Structures are given as C-alpha cells and as structure tokens.
C-alpha cells in the first residue's frame, strides 16, 4: 500500500521547471518546504485532480450518448389495436340511408382506428360526429368517392376538436398536438344535409386540417372554421348548392389557409367568406367560384386584427348579378372605421356578371393586375376610402355575345383614396356613367399609360384631386360627336399636373 509521502513524492515533477515565489526568492516546487498543513493541501489537490479527470471522462461519454438522441425526436405514434383493414361496417354501420349509423361511426372514431373508412353507401346520421383529437389521436375520415354521409340533424356532420392554442410557429405547438392531433383529414366522401341547420365540416383549434376530394351539398355552411385554427389546406373539393356559405371563416383566429382547385358555386350566403377574427395568409388559387352572390367576401369591419395578406390568383369568379353582389369584395376597416388591413393581390382572374366585379373599401396596400373584367352591372372596379392602391394592366370591357349593353354600366371609380398608381389600364365602353375612369377627391395619384375607349360622356373625370399627376393616356371615342363627348373633364382640385 502506498504511503501518503510516497504518493506526494510521485506527484512531484521530475524537473525544476515549475517554480513558486516565497518572500522574493524563486524556489523549485520540489524544494518548497512543506509543513503538515501544506502536505495535506497537496494531498487534497492531487486527489481532486484525479477525481475531476475521471468525472470529465464520464461526462464526455454521457454527452455523446445524449447527443446521439435529438431532444425533439417525437414519441412514436402507437399502432392501432383495430384491424387496419376495418371499416365503419366493422362497427355495425349499415350504409343504406335508412338506418341510423351515427353510433356506429362514432364508435369507429372513438376506437382510435386512425383511419375511419367509409365504403360505398349512404350513411345516415342524426347528430354531429365528434372527433376529439386529443382523446382519439390522429384521425382521417376517408372514402374512395362512393360514400355519402347524410346529415339529418342540426350542426356539422363532422366536427374536429383540437387543443392547439398557439400560432403557426413551431415553438408554440405543444407536444400533444404533434403526437395526437396533427393533420386531421377528410378525403373522398360526399356530405349532404337534409336539415335546415345541418352543416358539412367544422373545425376548432386544429393544426394542419386537410380536406380534399370532398363534395358538400344542401347544407347550411359547407366548411366552417371557428375559434382558432392553423395551416389549413382545402383542395379539389366541390362545395355546391348550400343555403349558407361555402367556406366560412367565422370570426376565427387563423393564419395560413390555402384554397386551391375547388369548385364553389350556388351557395346562397357566399362562396368564400371571412368575417371578423384575426386572419392572415389567405391564398385562393385556381378555383371556379360562381353564383354565390358574394363570391369572395373578406370583411374586417369592426375587427381589431382583421384580415390581411391575401392572394386571389388564377380563378374564374362570376355570377350572379343580384343586389349588392360582388366577385371580390374586401373591406379593411378597423374598429374606428379607418383603412387598416390589406396587403392584397388580385391577379390573373376572369371576373364577370355581378353588380361589382372588384370592390375595395377602406383597405391599404392593394394590387390589381392581369385580370379580364366584364359585365359589371354597376362597377367593374370600385375603390373607396383606401390607400396605396396599384392598378396595373387589366382589361375592363364587354363582350357582345353576352348582350349586356342595356344592363351593365361597367363603371370604374376611385373615391376618397390616397396614394395610388393606375397604369396600363384598358377600359372599353363604360355606359351611363360620367366617364370611363372616374377619380373623385383622391390625393397623390399617378395615372398614366391608360387606354379609355368609347365610353359615355368622357374618357376621364378628375374631380377635386390634390397633388395628382395625369398624363400619357389614350382617350378616344369612335362615334360620339365633340359636342357630346370630351377626352377629359376636370372639376376643382389643387396642385395637380394634368394633361391627357
């Protein structure tokens, strides 16, 4: 057994390189005199060095092991105990359209089978099917296009309920949402309603709701999003002939919704409607939206947070010309009634056959470009009480085969707007209006490079403008006499630079 003295002697360096100072004298460490207290200190120091070295080696091994497992690796989704080939028939659903299948389908959902499969048939239900995601786990309701759910009671045929209270930021999504609730899905089925208050699909507090290849008819609201949802995708759906709204954002807190390749038509309350709430990142693309009276209505009026960041691109949007009908109507007012919300792009669409094709009210930061617009019973384009509006090359005209000369005025109006650019706009044959393009009480507008042809009374009406610049436009009428028509009418205004 090694004595304490031998241990200390072994720890001393063989050379005299390490020195210490004592009262001004330089001495080798080995020569430094040690009393009993010093001897104990050296022993403790040696022991600590040995212990720390061993501890660091141990921690290094542990660290390597821990780092090999990512901290955010998800817990595996547990396998279902239900036969993966099971359908709602396994749970005694009949699918004959006569027997009540509500309990059978609800039991299928509650069993946590993950995929609720509906084979060919008509499944009559009398109350909503509730998918409580935190209880049943990730769930999809799927068919192959041959299954129908017939809702004979009030409320939504399918209601997804989640617990997500965060935003779209990953750090706000709780683990149970990823583990049990992500991507609730409906695919390949039809839903019809036979009750006045029957809805199609409703979602509350969900993350990544995905609805595709679904037909919803004869309900009140086809798809309704309420309270809070994030990252919604609706694609390849037919929302047709409902007596409420096709896609209804009902005072919802929602960021990120993509609506693509859908046919949304003949819905009495509107096609795509967003009212109130806190909505951002709306993309409507490649859809056919027709005959909904309000085909696309985004109304922030009275909402603290409103709707903003909207893109409507590559759609056909048209019909029907009822009172106050519009293809795209955006209202961006805050609770004080001031223009507040916007960041809107309306591009590359075909718009026709309503009272107002595009109607922008109390909005800001709007661009309208690349659209063909016709048959506006009152207005092809109306922009009021808005700011930072850019209108680029669009065709605003009429098509003789539609025989709308006696019914459609096709007016173009900008009223009480601040900061705008109108360039490359092609306007043909506005009738029963004061001019082809009318600017009333606008400030800091630049109008250039427009072509205005064959419109009643005048090419341009410029009334009470301030600090505006108008130049380089083609203003002509092919048949009107000079007594009945003039290129430009200027009324009032100040500090403007105006030439045709």
GUTIRO-92625 format. One record per residue (C-alpha): x, y, z. Coordinates in nm, 2 decimals, always signed. Example, Ala and Ser with C-alpha at 12.3 -4.5 7.8 and 13.67 -1.06 7.14 Angstrom:
GUTIRO-92625
+1.23, -0.45, +0.78 $
+1.37, -0.11, +0.71 $
END
This chain:
GUTIRO-92625
+0.00, +0.00, +0.00 $
+0.14, +0.34, -0.10 $
+0.20, +0.57, +0.19 $
+0.09, +0.94, +0.18 $
+0.45, +1.05, +0.15 $
+0.52, +0.82, -0.14 $
+0.20, +0.94, -0.32 $
+0.31, +1.30, -0.28 $
+0.66, +1.22, -0.39 $
+0.53, +1.05, -0.70 $
+0.32, +1.36, -0.79 $
+0.62, +1.60, -0.78 $
+0.76, +1.69, -1.12 $
+1.09, +1.54, -1.22 $
+1.22, +1.87, -1.35 $
+1.27, +2.21, -1.18 $
+1.06, +2.39, -1.45 $
+0.78, +2.48, -1.22 $
+0.87, +2.74, -0.96 $
+0.70, +2.94, -0.70 $
+0.78, +3.26, -0.51 $
+0.83, +3.29, -0.14 $
+0.92, +3.62, +0.01 $
+1.10, +3.73, -0.31 $
+1.30, +3.41, -0.35 $
+1.25, +3.18, -0.65 $
+1.24, +2.82, -0.54 $
+1.17, +2.49, -0.72 $
+0.83, +2.34, -0.63 $
+1.01, +2.02, -0.51 $
+1.23, +2.23, -0.28 $
+0.94, +2.43, -0.14 $
+0.93, +2.34, +0.23 $
+0.61, +2.17, +0.34 $
+0.48, +2.16, +0.69 $
+0.20, +1.92, +0.78 $
-0.08, +2.16, +0.67 $
+0.09, +2.21, +0.33 $
+0.13, +1.83, +0.30 $
-0.24, +1.79, +0.35 $
-0.32, +2.05, +0.09 $
-0.10, +1.88, -0.17 $
-0.27, +1.55, -0.10 $
-0.62, +1.71, -0.15 $
-0.51, +1.88, -0.47 $
-0.38, +1.56, -0.61 $
-0.69, +1.37, -0.52 $
-0.92, +1.64, -0.67 $
-0.72, +1.64, -1.00 $
-0.76, +1.27, -1.02 $
-1.13, +1.28, -0.94 $
-1.21, +1.57, -1.18 $
-1.03, +1.39, -1.46 $
-1.24, +1.08, -1.41 $
-1.56, +1.28, -1.38 $
-1.49, +1.47, -1.71 $
-1.43, +1.14, -1.89 $
-1.76, +1.01, -1.76 $
-1.95, +1.32, -1.86 $
-1.80, +1.31, -2.21 $
-1.93, +0.95, -2.26 $
-2.28, +1.06, -2.13 $
-2.28, +1.37, -2.35 $
-2.20, +1.17, -2.66 $
-2.48, +0.93, -2.57 $
-2.73, +1.21, -2.51 $
-2.64, +1.40, -2.83 $
-2.70, +1.09, -3.04 $
-3.07, +1.13, -2.95 $
-3.23, +1.46, -3.06 $
-3.41, +1.64, -2.79 $
-3.71, +1.70, -3.02 $
-3.74, +1.35, -3.15 $
-4.11, +1.27, -3.14 $
-4.26, +0.99, -2.94 $
-4.36, +0.71, -3.18 $
-4.73, +0.71, -3.27 $
-4.87, +0.40, -3.12 $
-5.00, +0.13, -3.35 $
-5.38, +0.09, -3.36 $
-5.53, -0.21, -3.19 $
-5.80, -0.21, -3.46 $
-5.76, -0.41, -3.77 $
-5.60, -0.18, -4.03 $
-5.85, -0.31, -4.29 $
-6.15, -0.23, -4.07 $
-6.43, +0.00, -4.19 $
-6.73, +0.15, -4.03 $
-6.91, -0.17, -4.13 $
-6.69, -0.35, -3.88 $
-6.86, -0.14, -3.61 $
-7.21, -0.23, -3.75 $
-7.27, +0.07, -3.98 $
-7.53, -0.03, -4.24 $
-7.49, +0.24, -4.51 $
-7.84, +0.20, -4.66 $
-7.96, +0.56, -4.60 $
-8.24, +0.44, -4.38 $
-8.09, +0.30, -4.06 $
-7.92, +0.55, -3.82 $
-7.54, +0.49, -3.84 $
-7.45, +0.77, -3.60 $
-7.34, +0.55, -3.31 $
-7.16, +0.30, -3.54 $
-6.95, +0.57, -3.70 $
-6.89, +0.75, -3.37 $
-6.77, +0.42, -3.22 $
-6.53, +0.38, -3.51 $
-6.39, +0.72, -3.43 $
-6.37, +0.66, -3.06 $
-6.19, +0.33, -3.11 $
-5.89, +0.52, -3.23 $
-5.86, +0.33, -3.55 $
-5.69, +0.64, -3.70 $
-5.84, +0.59, -4.05 $
-6.22, +0.59, -4.04 $
-6.30, +0.42, -4.37 $
-6.64, +0.45, -4.54 $
-6.71, +0.20, -4.82 $
-6.98, +0.26, -5.08 $
-7.31, +0.35, -4.93 $
-7.53, +0.63, -4.78 $
-7.46, +0.67, -4.40 $
-7.75, +0.84, -4.23 $
-7.65, +1.04, -3.91 $
-7.87, +1.23, -3.68 $
-7.62, +1.43, -3.48 $
-7.26, +1.55, -3.53 $
-6.97, +1.31, -3.55 $
-6.72, +1.44, -3.30 $
-6.35, +1.38, -3.35 $
-6.19, +1.48, -3.02 $
-5.84, +1.46, -3.14 $
-5.66, +1.47, -2.80 $
-5.86, +1.17, -2.70 $
-5.87, +0.95, -3.01 $
-5.54, +1.06, -3.17 $
-5.46, +1.14, -3.53 $
-5.76, +1.07, -3.74 $
-5.87, +1.07, -4.10 $
-6.22, +1.01, -4.24 $
-6.18, +0.87, -4.59 $
-6.36, +0.71, -4.88 $
-6.30, +0.63, -5.24 $
-6.56, +0.88, -5.37 $
-6.85, +0.64, -5.34 $
-6.96, +0.70, -4.98 $
-7.22, +0.96, -4.87 $
-7.28, +1.09, -4.52 $
-7.64, +1.22, -4.49 $
-7.68, +1.47, -4.21 $
-8.04, +1.47, -4.09 $
-7.99, +1.67, -3.77 $
-7.86, +2.02, -3.68 $
-7.50, +2.10, -3.66 $
-7.19, +1.98, -3.86 $
-7.18, +1.63, -4.00 $
-6.82, +1.61, -3.89 $
-6.67, +1.83, -3.61 $
-6.29, +1.82, -3.54 $
-6.20, +1.95, -3.20 $
-5.83, +2.00, -3.11 $
-5.64, +2.18, -2.83 $
-5.40, +2.40, -3.03 $
-5.38, +2.74, -2.87 $
-5.06, +2.85, -3.03 $
-4.97, +3.02, -3.36 $
-4.80, +2.86, -3.67 $
-4.46, +2.90, -3.50 $
-4.32, +2.55, -3.41 $
-4.22, +2.67, -3.06 $
-4.59, +2.74, -2.98 $
-4.71, +2.39, -3.07 $
-4.74, +2.16, -2.77 $
-4.61, +1.80, -2.80 $
-4.96, +1.65, -2.77 $
-5.07, +1.84, -3.08 $
-4.79, +1.68, -3.29 $
-4.85, +1.34, -3.12 $
-5.23, +1.32, -3.13 $
-5.38, +1.60, -3.34 $
-5.18, +1.70, -3.64 $
-5.33, +1.69, -3.99 $
-5.69, +1.58, -3.93 $
-5.81, +1.48, -4.27 $
-6.13, +1.42, -4.47 $
-6.09, +1.28, -4.82 $
-6.30, +1.12, -5.09 $
-6.65, +1.14, -4.94 $
-6.98, +1.33, -5.00 $
-7.18, +1.51, -4.73 $
-7.54, +1.62, -4.79 $
-7.77, +1.79, -4.55 $
-8.15, +1.73, -4.51 $
-8.19, +1.97, -4.21 $
-8.21, +2.34, -4.23 $
-7.93, +2.38, -3.97 $
-7.71, +2.10, -4.10 $
-7.35, +2.19, -4.18 $
-7.08, +2.00, -4.35 $
-6.74, +2.01, -4.17 $
-6.65, +2.23, -3.87 $
-6.30, +2.26, -3.72 $
-6.20, +2.41, -3.38 $
-5.84, +2.46, -3.25 $
-5.69, +2.23, -3.52 $
-5.34, +2.21, -3.67 $
-5.30, +2.13, -4.04 $
-5.66, +2.05, -4.12 $
-5.67, +1.90, -4.47 $
-5.99, +1.85, -4.67 $
-5.96, +1.71, -5.02 $
-6.18, +1.55, -5.29 $
-6.49, +1.62, -5.09 $
-6.84, +1.71, -5.21 $
-7.07, +1.90, -4.98 $
-7.43, +1.99, -5.09 $
-7.76, +2.10, -4.94 $
-7.61, +2.20, -4.60 $
-7.61, +2.54, -4.44 $
-7.23, +2.61, -4.43 $
-7.02, +2.36, -4.62 $
-6.69, +2.42, -4.43 $
-6.68, +2.64, -4.12 $
-6.37, +2.73, -3.92 $
-6.42, +2.88, -3.58 $
-6.22, +3.00, -3.27 $
-5.86, +2.91, -3.37 $
-5.70, +2.70, -3.65 $
-5.36, +2.70, -3.82 $
-5.23, +2.58, -4.16 $
-5.55, +2.47, -4.33 $
-5.55, +2.32, -4.68 $
-5.87, +2.28, -4.88 $
-5.82, +2.13, -5.23 $
-6.01, +1.95, -5.51 $
-6.35, +2.00, -5.34 $
-6.70, +2.07, -5.47 $
-6.90, +2.29, -5.24 $
-7.22, +2.32, -5.42 $
-7.58, +2.45, -5.37 $
-7.57, +2.51, -5.00 $
-7.81, +2.77, -4.84 $
-7.53, +2.92, -4.63 $
-7.16, +2.98, -4.71 $
-6.92, +2.75, -4.90 $
-6.60, +2.83, -4.69 $
-6.68, +3.03, -4.38 $
-6.41, +3.18, -4.16 $
-6.64, +3.27, -3.87 $
-6.46, +3.52, -3.65 $
-6.17, +3.28, -3.64 $
-5.80, +3.33, -3.54 $
-5.64, +3.17, -3.85 $
-5.31, +3.21, -4.02 $
-5.22, +3.01, -4.33 $
-5.51, +2.88, -4.54 $
-5.47, +2.75, -4.89 $
-5.78, +2.70, -5.11 $
-5.70, +2.55, -5.45 $
-5.86, +2.37, -5.74 $
-6.21, +2.39, -5.58 $
-6.55, +2.44, -5.74 $
-6.76, +2.66, -5.51 $
-7.09, +2.75, -5.66 $
-7.46, +2.83, -5.59 $
-7.41, +2.89, -5.21 $
-7.67, +3.15, -5.10 $
-7.46, +3.31, -4.83 $
-7.14, +3.34, -5.02 $
-6.86, +3.14, -5.17 $
-6.55, +3.22, -4.96 $
-6.64, +3.45, -4.67 $
-6.42, +3.58, -4.39 $
-6.58, +3.79, -4.12 $
-6.41, +3.95, -3.82 $
-6.14, +3.74, -3.65 $
-5.76, +3.75, -3.70 $
-5.68, +3.61, -4.04 $
-5.35, +3.61, -4.23 $
-5.20, +3.43, -4.53 $
-5.51, +3.36, -4.74 $
-5.43, +3.21, -5.08 $
-5.72, +3.13, -5.32 $
-5.58, +2.98, -5.64 $
-5.71, +2.80, -5.94 $
-6.07, +2.78, -5.83 $
-6.40, +2.82, -6.00 $
-6.63, +3.03, -5.78 $
-6.97, +3.11, -5.92 $
-7.32, +3.23, -5.84 $
-7.27, +3.28, -5.47 $
-7.39, +3.65, -5.47 $
-7.09, +3.73, -5.26 $
-6.83, +3.51, -5.43 $
-6.53, +3.63, -5.23 $
-6.61, +3.85, -4.93 $
-6.34, +3.95, -4.68 $
-6.49, +4.18, -4.42 $
-6.27, +4.31, -4.14 $
-6.51, +4.58, -4.04 $
-6.51, +4.62, -3.66 $
-6.23, +4.37, -3.61 $
-5.93, +4.46, -3.40 $
-5.70, +4.23, -3.60 $
-5.88, +4.20, -3.93 $
-5.78, +4.00, -4.24 $
-5.46, +4.07, -4.43 $
-5.20, +3.91, -4.66 $
-5.45, +3.78, -4.92 $
-5.38, +3.65, -5.27 $
-5.66, +3.57, -5.52 $
-5.50, +3.43, -5.83 $
-5.59, +3.23, -6.14 $
-5.96, +3.19, -6.07 $
-6.28, +3.22, -6.27 $
-6.52, +3.42, -6.04 $
-6.86, +3.52, -6.18 $
-7.24, +3.54, -6.14 $
-7.50, +3.62, -6.02 $
-7.60, +3.98, -6.06 $
-7.82, +4.02, -5.76 $
-7.84, +4.33, -5.54 $
-7.50, +4.42, -5.38 $
-7.34, +4.12, -5.55 $
-6.96, +4.12, -5.59 $
-6.70, +3.88, -5.72 $
-6.43, +4.01, -5.49 $
-6.52, +4.25, -5.20 $
-6.25, +4.34, -4.95 $
-6.33, +4.56, -4.65 $
-6.03, +4.65, -4.45 $
-6.16, +4.89, -4.18 $
-6.05, +4.87, -3.82 $
-6.29, +4.93, -3.53 $
-6.26, +5.30, -3.57 $
-6.37, +5.27, -3.94 $
-6.03, +5.37, -4.07 $
-5.85, +5.19, -4.36 $
-5.62, +4.95, -4.19 $
-5.59, +4.60, -4.33 $
-5.47, +4.49, -4.67 $
-5.16, +4.35, -4.84 $
-5.40, +4.21, -5.11 $
-5.31, +4.08, -5.45 $
-5.58, +4.02, -5.71 $
-5.42, +3.88, -6.02 $
-5.48, +3.68, -6.34 $
-5.85, +3.61, -6.28 $
-6.16, +3.61, -6.50 $
-6.43, +3.82, -6.34 $
-6.78, +3.89, -6.47 $
-7.16, +3.92, -6.43 $
-7.22, +4.08, -6.09 $
-7.31, +4.42, -5.96 $
-6.95, +4.50, -5.87 $
-6.67, +4.29, -6.00 $
-6.40, +4.42, -5.77 $
-6.50, +4.63, -5.47 $
-6.22, +4.76, -5.24 $
-6.33, +4.95, -4.93 $
-6.11, +5.11, -4.65 $
-5.81, +4.90, -4.74 $
-5.44, +4.96, -4.79 $
-5.16, +4.81, -4.99 $
-5.36, +4.65, -5.27 $
-5.25, +4.55, -5.62 $
-5.49, +4.45, -5.90 $
-5.32, +4.33, -6.22 $
-5.37, +4.09, -6.51 $
-5.74, +4.04, -6.48 $
-6.01, +4.03, -6.75 $
-6.32, +4.20, -6.61 $
-6.66, +4.25, -6.77 $
-7.03, +4.27, -6.73 $
-7.03, +4.48, -6.40 $
-7.39, +4.58, -6.36 $
-7.27, +4.89, -6.18 $
-6.90, +4.87, -6.14 $
-6.62, +4.67, -6.30 $
-6.39, +4.83, -6.04 $
-6.47, +5.04, -5.74 $
-6.21, +5.16, -5.48 $
-6.31, +5.38, -5.20 $
-6.15, +5.53, -4.88 $
-5.83, +5.33, -4.94 $
-5.46, +5.40, -4.97 $
-5.16, +5.26, -5.15 $
-5.36, +5.11, -5.43 $
-5.19, +4.99, -5.76 $
-5.39, +4.90, -6.06 $
-5.19, +4.78, -6.35 $
-5.27, +4.63, -6.69 $
-5.62, +4.48, -6.68 $
-5.89, +4.45, -6.95 $
-6.22, +4.61, -6.84 $
-6.46, +4.57, -7.13 $
-6.77, +4.40, -7.25 $
-6.83, +4.10, -7.48 $
-7.11, +4.14, -7.74 $
-7.23, +3.77, -7.73 $
-7.33, +3.83, -7.37 $
-7.57, +4.11, -7.48 $
-7.51, +4.32, -7.17 $
-7.52, +4.67, -7.33 $
-7.85, +4.75, -7.18 $
-7.78, +4.60, -6.83 $
-7.41, +4.66, -6.75 $
-7.26, +5.00, -6.69 $
-6.90, +4.88, -6.63 $
-6.80, +5.19, -6.43 $
-6.45, +5.24, -6.29 $
-6.44, +5.46, -5.98 $
-6.18, +5.57, -5.73 $
-6.32, +5.79, -5.45 $
-6.15, +5.95, -5.15 $
-5.83, +5.75, -5.19 $
-5.47, +5.85, -5.10 $
-5.16, +5.74, -5.28 $
-5.23, +5.53, -5.59 $
-5.09, +5.43, -5.92 $
-5.31, +5.35, -6.23 $
-5.11, +5.24, -6.53 $
-5.18, +5.04, -6.84 $
-5.55, +5.00, -6.77 $
-5.76, +4.92, -7.07 $
-6.12, +5.04, -7.04 $
-6.38, +5.00, -7.32 $
-6.73, +5.11, -7.34 $
-6.85, +5.22, -7.00 $
-7.20, +5.33, -7.03 $
-7.44, +5.56, -6.84 $
-7.15, +5.69, -6.63 $
-6.98, +6.03, -6.63 $
-6.66, +5.89, -6.77 $
-6.46, +5.58, -6.85 $
-6.24, +5.63, -6.54 $
-6.36, +5.85, -6.25 $
-6.14, +5.99, -5.98 $
-6.32, +6.18, -5.70 $
-6.15, +6.35, -5.41 $
-5.83, +6.15, -5.44 $
-5.48, +6.26, -5.34 $
-5.13, +6.18, -5.47 $
-5.25, +5.96, -5.76 $
-5.05, +5.89, -6.07 $
-5.25, +5.80, -6.38 $
-5.05, +5.72, -6.70 $
-5.05, +5.49, -7.00 $
-5.42, +5.40, -6.98 $
-5.64, +5.34, -7.28 $
-6.00, +5.45, -7.24 $
-6.22, +5.40, -7.55 $
-6.59, +5.46, -7.65 $
-6.72, +5.55, -7.30 $
-7.01, +5.78, -7.24 $
-6.95, +6.15, -7.19 $
-6.57, +6.15, -7.13 $
-6.26, +5.94, -7.11 $
-6.15, +6.07, -6.76 $
-6.34, +6.26, -6.49 $
-6.10, +6.42, -6.24 $
-6.29, +6.59, -5.96 $
-6.14, +6.76, -5.66 $
-5.80, +6.60, -5.68 $
-5.49, +6.71, -5.49 $
-5.13, +6.66, -5.58 $
-5.21, +6.42, -5.86 $
-5.03, +6.36, -6.19 $
-5.22, +6.25, -6.50 $
-5.05, +6.22, -6.84 $
-4.98, +6.00, -7.14 $
-5.33, +5.84, -7.17 $
-5.52, +5.75, -7.49 $
-5.87, +5.89, -7.46 $
-6.09, +5.84, -7.76 $
-6.44, +5.77, -7.88 $
-6.50, +5.62, -8.22 $
-6.85, +5.76, -8.29 $
-6.95, +6.03, -8.05 $
-6.96, +6.39, -8.16 $
-6.74, +6.65, -8.00 $
-7.05, +6.82, -7.86 $
-7.14, +6.50, -7.67 $
-6.80, +6.37, -7.56 $
-6.47, +6.51, -7.44 $
-6.14, +6.34, -7.35 $
-6.12, +6.47, -7.00 $
-6.34, +6.66, -6.75 $
-6.16, +6.84, -6.47 $
-6.35, +6.98, -6.18 $
-6.18, +7.17, -5.90 $
-5.87, +7.03, -5.74 $
-5.53, +7.18, -5.65 $
-5.16, +7.13, -5.71 $
-5.21, +6.88, -5.99 $
-5.02, +6.82, -6.31 $
-5.28, +6.72, -6.57 $
-5.26, +6.65, -6.94 $
-5.44, +6.39, -7.15 $
END
